[in-house]
Amino acid sequence: MEKIFKTVTDTLKEGVMIVDSNLEFIYANKAVNSIGLNNDKVIGKSVFEVFPDLKRENSTFINVFQSKRPVLDEQRTFITYRGEKKTTITSTYPIIDEGTFVGAFETFRDVSTMQNLADDLKNLHIQYRQDINPKPTGVTPVIDTNDFIGESPEILKIKSELDIYAKSPSPILIYGETGTGKEVLVKAIHESFMNGTKLPLITQNCAAIPENLLESYLFGTTKGGFTDATDREGLFELANGGILFLDEINSFPMNLQAKLLRVIQDQKIKRVGDTKEIPINVKLIAATNVAPEELLINNELREDLYYRLSVLNIELPPLRNRRKDIPILINHFIEKFNEQFGKSVTGLTDEAIDKLIGYTWPGNVRELRNVIERLMNKKDTGVIGGQDIQFNNISRGSYVIEKKYAFTPSVELDTTQTFKEKIQDVEKIIIKNELQNTWGNISKAARNLDMPQQTLSNKIKKYGLENYILKIKLLKNE
């Protein structure tokens, strides 16, 4: 029975902890590891050893010991030994054997992510609601494009159309590789959009939100809609009257893409758990670092959503295709870091500039900015020379994918396959190689492949690679 009990409780997502009458742990299931504990190492230790900051008057175990009654659904927030802030919903029950109190057990749900969601939305509410006041009439808005630098034809064309993008109520879809400056462009559009008033700009990277929380984050929640739900505005309501920028839109699961399409068309949202529709007036800008045609081929983006989002379409060119902008960007970043660091670097030698212009910049403008920042940390005055620039040390991470697959054997493809099927076969091989290199670590593989973790997880499911990952992990443990 003891073995059965352990097997059953270890499958639960909820944490289970049992203490004896001396307040010492006699059992903890594996779910307690989610709050920074070790279910094996807590055994034999007192409650106050495991939770050193716990005060007796705040302990639910002490409360139950004294009252002999359960304490139900209490919210507890604490810092783990690893310095992580955790929030749980906890219930504690007495264990009574033939009238004798022999201990207590506690069950809890880790709601830290939901609590962080609530805190983030609360902060956004404060920032974008209480601070938004109209500017005096007659003031000409200043379009802040200081960081949107460039004189290449592609960039000049985008700059010349900023007013069109700002005035149109239509959605905008931006495509650009990682680091090309999508968020900087959105801020420039926002400055033009404000037209003399202070209006909200809400920016969110969709890949940073767990899939199961994304809908609540976007549309808000209603008290009673689900366990622990409260009345809370989502990002669409917070952005009402302004701009909502959703980066890495391809991270949306398909069912949520359908709801997003409905919101764009109707300009109404429903909070999670509610039946009431709330009208909104939001200018939506979406972005992706993967070419839209590739997303459509791989069924990662609904066609109807793509066509609805791309009424206005902007493609940001990679830095390697606008090399004439590199000296301009260099001067801009040197000026910026001189002011920030209190330095007086005057520029770069011709050799250094040529070296930077000749580089391929897989990380684009963001990588260039980081390179200049690194160089500025090492230089106080004068000019930066070519000998100061060592790409292998500065940007080694940028070469991970290029090196890893530079000598990948050619793939024998079935000549009867469609183009889409051939692309999928190659993609599957690349993913398998990276999963093997990272011993089945999906998050690390996603970083190395420069794709959102949710996108990689979807591809793993699509190609049926779950057992492949399991085999890799078993080999690692041998």
Phi, psi and omega in degrees: 000323179297319179294318179297316180301315181295318180298316182293311184291331179287346177272350182282145173283332179285143176283144178229125179227137180235133176239154177270188184291348176265010181063030176253140182290131175246350176198145171208134180275175187293337182294342179291343178296337181291342179252023172089014178257173173240115189297336178276321187283343180282342184298130180089351179264152179281162178304322185279343171284318182287324178240080188297336181270359183286130176264146184303322182289344179260357185280124176292329176298314179298318179302314181292321179301319184281321185268341186060024179233151180289152172246118191251138168051051175267137177273129180235131176239131184208168178253127180283171179295343177270004178083014180269137177275126182234144176233131180231155168255116193240140171233134183235134186232142175285150173248115184240125181245111181051045176085354181256131179284118185244353180163196180206155174230154186229137172241147180212156172243132177280110180248026183302318182295319178295321179294318178297322177301312180298318180296317180298315181293324177297316179296320177296320180300314181297316185291319190255354178253307185287338183263356185272107178232139179298142174281160177303141180294155179088354180277127179280123182293142177262121179278111183274093178248025185302325181267350177268081192262142173155149176233011176290155183305321182295317181289318179299322178296316180297317180298320182293340182255008181304319182295324178296313180298323184287320186279334182287138175280354184288153175294159178233136175245123180251130173243132176192145178300164177304130176089006182278348175105034182296316181291325177298319177298317180298320178295324177294319177297320180297318179300319179288324182294327187297324175052047174092000177236161179264107183241152187289145166235111179256122182245131180217128171275113186294331181290344183276353182253130176304142186304321184287349179251352188299317181296316178297320182295320183282313191255352180087176183226159178240137180302129181088354180294328174200174183304130176071007180288146176232166175288113186214130175291146173262185184296325180296318178292321179295330181271003185305128183088352183230216184243136170247119180253116179252107180271154183053054182300336180291353176282349180294132170293156186302319182296326180281332175299322179296319179292323178296320178300317179297319180296317180298318184287319187264343186053042175220146177231158171240128174294152180297125180092001182243158177252349183278135177271139180245120178289142179225159175229088187235133171270117185262128172239125179244154181218155176215146175261009175244137182305131182306321180296327177290321178297321180291319179299320183270009179056038177261350179221128179296139180298317183294324177291320179301311182293329179286323181286327190265033173302314171247125188240128177234129175246118178273122183288147174293157184298328181294341179262004178220054188296335180294342179278346185299312178300324180294316179295320179301311180299321179297314182289324177297315178298318181296314184281333172302315180291318183290320185263355182069041183243176181222053175286132187265346179153202181235152174288163178301323180297317181294318180296316179299322180295319180288323179293326183281350182281153185276341177052064176297335178266004173060213187298323180299319179293318178300316179301316181295322178297313180296320179298319179296316179296321181291333176292335184261352185235136180257318182219177175078206183245156177267128182260169180300328181291342180282343187261114178235098186296326181299326179275322186281317191236030184305322181298335182290341184265000188305308185290316183301314181290319189296326185251009181297328183242026177295128181303148178296152184257130176282111183257145178291123183293345179274353182287153172284167178300318181299318180294322178295317179299318181294323179296316179295317180299318180298319180295317180298316180296317179299318179299316182290322176297323177292319180295331183256014180053040175080010179280104187294316183296320179291320178297321179297319179296317181294327180273357179058049175222154177301144181300322180296323178296316180295318178301320178296321180291322177300317178293319181299318183268003178063046185262010182300315180292328177298317178296318180300317179298318179299315182293325178293321178297322179297323184276354180289000000 
